[in-house]
Amino acid sequence: MSTFKAALRVVAAHPLYLTIYALVISLMGAFIVLASSASASSEPAEYEPYAADIAIVDRDGSPLSQAFARHMGDLYTLVDVADEPRELQDAIATGRADCVFVVPEGFGDELVRAARAGDELPQIEEAYGVSTQASALSGVEAARFSTLAGSAAALDGGAGLEEVAAMALSAAAERADVEVHAAPSSGGLAADSVKLYLQFGSYAITSSVIVCVGLVFSAMSRPELERRLGAGPQSPAARDAAVFASCLVLTLAVCGLSSLVGAVALRDYIAALPTSHVALAFVANFAFGLVPLSIAYLCTSFGAREEVLNAVGNIFGMVMSFLGGAWIPLSFMGSGVAAAAHFAPTFWTNQAIAAVLDAEALTPAVMGSYFTSVGITLLFAVAIAAVGLSVARGRRA
C-alpha cells in the first residue's frame, strides 16, 4: 500500500472526528445563519415597554410613598396583596406578583433628611418573583424614583414632602422617545447571510483540520513506523511528500464539505448573488484551510498526540472564529481586541470575503483588496509551517 493511502487510512479509522468537527459544526453554523437571517428579514415590531405585575405595601403612608405607588401603577399592573408575611410569600411563590415592594415606615422623612445631609438614601425593600427579568426592570424603576426624589429634596432645601413628591413625579414621567429601526446592511441580507456562514465556518475548518490532519502527521511520524517505512524502496523525501499530499487532500475535503453544507443550506441566498462573487468568497475559505493545516504540522512537530490535538483544535477554532467576528462583530469590541484581531488569519479571510460579497462589481480596487487579504492569510500559513519545519528538523537531529 502506498504512503498516500496509508495516511488517509489513519483518518478513515477515526470517522467520528470528521463527523463531529466537519459536518455537525458546519450544520450548526447553517442553522444559526438561517435563524438569524429569518429574524433579520422580518419587519421590526413596534417598541413596547416590558410589562410586569407588582405589589406595593405602603407602611409609610407619606405623600412621597403615595407618589411612588402612583408612578409605579402608571407603568406596571398593580396586584393587591395583604400586608401579611404568608400573603406576601404566596404572591411571590405562585407568580401572582413579579415583584413586591415594601415602603418602610418613615421612608419619606428619612429620604429627605438623608438627601439634604448628603447621606446614603434609604432603599425601598423589594422581593423578586419567578420572572427575574420583569422583577429586575421594575426594581431599577423603583430605585430611579428614589434617586429622583432625593435629588429634588437636595435641590430645594425648603420643600416639604408634598413638593418633593410632585417634583419626583414630574421628573420620573420624562421618557426618551424610542423607535425601532432595522440595522443597515452593507451588502444586503443575502450577502450578510453568506458572510456569516463563512465566518462561522472558520471554526469547523480549524477544529476539524487540526484534529484530523494532526492525527495523520502524528501517526506517520511515530519512530517504529518511520523505521519500517525507511526499510522500503521509497525515499524519505518522497514519503514526506506523499504524507503532505494526503493531508492537503484531507484539508481540501474538509473545506469542500463545509462549503457544500453552506451551498445547500443557503442556496436561496446564494442564488441572489453573482456567481463569481460567491465563488471567490468560498475560494478565500479554501485558502484559509491551509492555516490550520500548518498549525497541525507545528503541533505534531512538538510531538502532540490525539488528546492535545483535540484541545488545540477546539481552542484555536473558538479563538480564531471569535477574532474573525463570527460570534460578536468586531465593531462591538474594544480597540484592543480589534487591534489584536489583525494578527488572526480569520480577520484577513473575512476581509477578503466581505470585499467581494459587498461589491456590486469586481473592480480592480475590489480585487486588489481581495488578493491582498488572501495573500496575508497564506503568509500566516507559510510562517507557521516554517516554524514547524524548523522544529521537526531540530527534533530529528
N, C-alpha and C positions, 0 to 999 in steps of 0.2 A: 504494500500500500504506500502511496506517495506521501511525503510530508504534508503537502497541502490538504489532502483528505484526512490524514490523521489529526491535523489541527482542528478541522471542522467537526470531527467526531467527538472532540472534547466538549464542544458546545452542545452537540446533539445529546450528550449524556446528561445535560442539565437543562431540560426543556422548560422547567418551572421558572427559571430566571428570565428567559425570553418572554414567556407568557405574562409574568407579572410586570416586569420593568418596561418592556417594549409595547406590549399590547394593552394590558389593563390600564396603565398610566396614560397611554395615548387616548384610550376610550374615555377615561375620566376627564381628560382635558377637553375632549369633544363635547361631552355632556355639559361641562361648565360653560363653555363658549356658547352652546345652543341656548342654555338657560339665560345667560347674560344677554345674548342678542334678542331673545324673545322679550325680556324685560325692557330693553332699550327701545325696541320697536313699538311698544305700547304707548298710548297717549299719556302724558303726565297728568296725574289726578290733581284735583284742587286741594289746596292746603286746608287741613282741618286740625285744630288743636287736639291734643291727646285727652281723652275722656277718663274720668276716674270717679268712683263713688267714695265719698269721705264722710266721716262723722266728726263733729266738733262738740267737745264737752267744755262748756264755759263755766269755770269755777270762779272767775274774777268778776264778771258782770259789769266791767267798766266800759265807758264809751269806746276805748281802744279795742277791747276784746270783741265787742259787738261789731265794730267796723271790720275786724278781721274775719268774723263769721260771714258778714255780708259780702266781703270781697271774695272769699273762697266759694261762697254759694253762687256767685256770678260766673265762676269758672268751672266748677265741678258740681256733681249731683250730691246734695246733702242727704245723708241717711240718719234717721232718728235712732239714737241708741241711748238707753238709760245710763246714768252715771253710777253704775254698779259694776264691780270687778267681773262678775260672771257674765254680765251682758256685754261688756267691752271685749272680753276674751272670746265670747261666742261670735261676735261680729267679725273679729279678725280671723278666727279659725275657720269659719264657714264661708269666708269670702264675701259676706254681705257688705263689708266696707273694705276698700283697698288700703285705707289709712285712717287711723283715729288720731285726732289732735286734741290734746288736753291743755287748756289755758289755765295755768295755776292761779291760785288766789293771790291778789296783789300784783299781778303781772303788769298792768298799766302803769301804776305808780312806780314800780321798780324799774321799768324800762325808761321812763322819763328821767328818773334820778340818775341811772347809770349812764344814759346818753349825755347828760349835761355835766356829769363828773368825769367823763372820759373812761369809765369803767367798761368791762365786758357786758354786753347786753344779755338779759335773761332770755332763755330759749323756750319756745313752745314745745311741750312734750309731744312726741309722736310715736306711734306703733305701726309698723308695716304689716300688710297682709300678704296674701299669696302672690299678688301681682306686683313684683318688685319694681317694675318699670313705672307703673302708674303711681305707686307709693313714693318712689324717689322724686318723680316730677312734681307731685303735689307738695312734698316736703321742701323742695327747692323754692316753690312759690311761697310757702309759709315763712321760710327764712328771709325771703326777699321782702315780704311785707314788714317783718320785724325790723329789718335794716332800714327800710324807708321811714318807718315810724321813728326810729332812733335818730335818723338824720334830721327829720322835721323838728323833733324836740330839741336837738342841739342847735339848730339854726335859729330857732325862735325861742329864746330863753323865758319869755313871759307867757307863752301859750299854755292853756290848760289842756286837759285830756281830750276835750271835745275838738279843740282846734288842731291838736296833733293828729287825732283820728281823721279829721277832714282832709288835712294835708297829705296824710299817708294814703288815703283812698284815692285822692286826685293823682298822686304820683304813680300809684300802683296800676291805675287804669290806663296809663300810657303804654301803648304797644307798638312795636315795629310792624310795618306792613310787610307781609310775606307773600311771595309769588313763587310758583313752581315753573322752572324753565328747563327744557331739555338741554343736556350738555352738548356743546358744539362738537362736531366730528370733522376732522381734517380730511378724511378720505371716504366718508360715508359708512353706513352700517356694514356693508359687505366687506370693505377693506379692513375695518376695525375688527370684524369677526375673524378674518383670516390671520391678521396680525396677532391677535390674542391667542389663537390656537398655536401658531408657530412659536410664540414666546413661551407658552406653557410646554410645548413640545421639547424645548431645550432640557427640561427636567427628565423626560422619558429617555431622550437620546443620551444624555450624560450618564445617568444611572445605569442604563442597560449596556452601553458600550464599555464603560469602565469595568463592570462586573463580568460580562461575557467575554470581552476581548482579554481582560486581565486573566481570566481562567485559562485561556489558550496560551498566553505568554508564560504564565506560571507553570502550567503542565509541561510545556515544551522545553522549559529551562531547568527541569529537575536533573541533578547530576547523573542519576542512573540512566535516564532516558537519553541524555546527551552522549553518554559513553556508548550506548547501544547504537544510536544513530551515527556516531563518529566511526563505528566499525564498518559502516556501509560504504557504497561507492560514491555517495553524494558528498560534495564538498561543503564545508561549513558555511561558505557564502551563499551557495545555492539553497542550503537548508534554511538559513535565516531569511532569505528572500521568499521562500515558499511559506514560512510561518507568517511573515509580514503580509504577504498577499492574501492569505486566508483571513487574517484579522481585518484587512482593508475590505475584503468582500463582506465580511460579517458586519462591519460598520455601515457600509452602504446598504446592506439588507435591513438593518435596524432603522436607518433613516428612511428607507423606502417604505417600511411598514408604517412608520409614524406618518409619512406623507399620504399613504394610501388611506389610513383611517381618517385623516383630515379631509382628503378629497371626497370621500364618500359621505362623511357626516356633514360637511359644509358645501355640498355640491350646488345648492341653490345660490349661496353667496358667491361661490367661485364663478358660476355661470354669469354673474352680473359684472364681472371684472374682465379686463383684457387678458387673453390667454398668455401673452408674452410677459405681462407684469406678474401674473401668478407663478409662471414657470421660473422666473428669476428669483422670486421670493423663496420658493422651495429649494432652488439651487443653493441659495445662501445657507439654508439649514443643512444641506448636504455638506457644504464646506465646513460648517461648524462641527460636524461629526468627527472631523479629524482632531479636534482639540481633546475630547475625552479619549480618543484612541491614543494620543501621545501621553495623556495622564495615566492611562492603564499601563503603558510601557514603562513610564517612570516608576510607578508603584512596584511593578514586578522586578524592576532593576534593583530596587532596595530589598527584594525578597518577600514582598507582600503575598499572602495567600488568600484563600477564599473569604474568611471572616473579615479580614482587613479590607479586601476589595469591596465587600458589601457595605461596610461602614463608609469608606471613602466615596463610593458611588452615590450613596444617599445624601451624604453631607455636601459634596460638591454639586450634586444636582439641585438641592434646595438653595444653596448659596448663589450659584450662578444664575438660576432662574429668577431668584429674588433681585439680584443686581441687574438683571436684564429687564426688570419691570413687569414680570409675569404676575406677581402677587399684588404688588402695590405700585401704581405709576410713579416713576422717578420724580415727577413734578410735585408729588405729595411729600417727598422725603426732604431731609435737611441737606444743606450744602455739602456737608462732609460725606454723607452717603452717596450723593450724586457725583461727587468728585471720585470717590472710590470705585464707582460703577465703571468709570472709564478704563479701569485696569482689569475688567472682566471681559472675556471674549463675547459673552452673550450681549453685552451692550452694543458692540460694533455689528454683530449679526443682526440685531433688531434694528439698528440704524439703516443697514442695507435693505432689510425687508420693508421698513417704512418708506424709504426713498422711492422704491418702485411702486408700492401699492397706493401711496398717496398722490403719485404723479399722474397727471392727465395724459402725458406723452413721455416717451423715453428720450428726452433731450440729452445733448452731450453733458449738461450740468448734472442731470439726474444720474446718468450712467457713471460719470466721474465720481459722484458721491457713493454710488453703489459699489464700484470696484475698489475704491479706497477702503471702505468699511470691510468688505470681504477680504481684501489683502491684509488688513490688520489682524483679522481673525486667523488667517492662515499663518501669519507671523507668530501668533501665540502658539499654534500647534508646532511649528518648526522649533521655536525656542525651548518648549517643554521636552520635545523629542530629543533635542541636542543634549539637554541635561541628562535625560535618561540614558542616552548612548554613552555619555561620559561615565556615568555611574556603573553601567554594565561592564564597560571595558576595565574600569578600576577593580571591580569585583573578580573578573576573570583573571586579571593579572595577579 
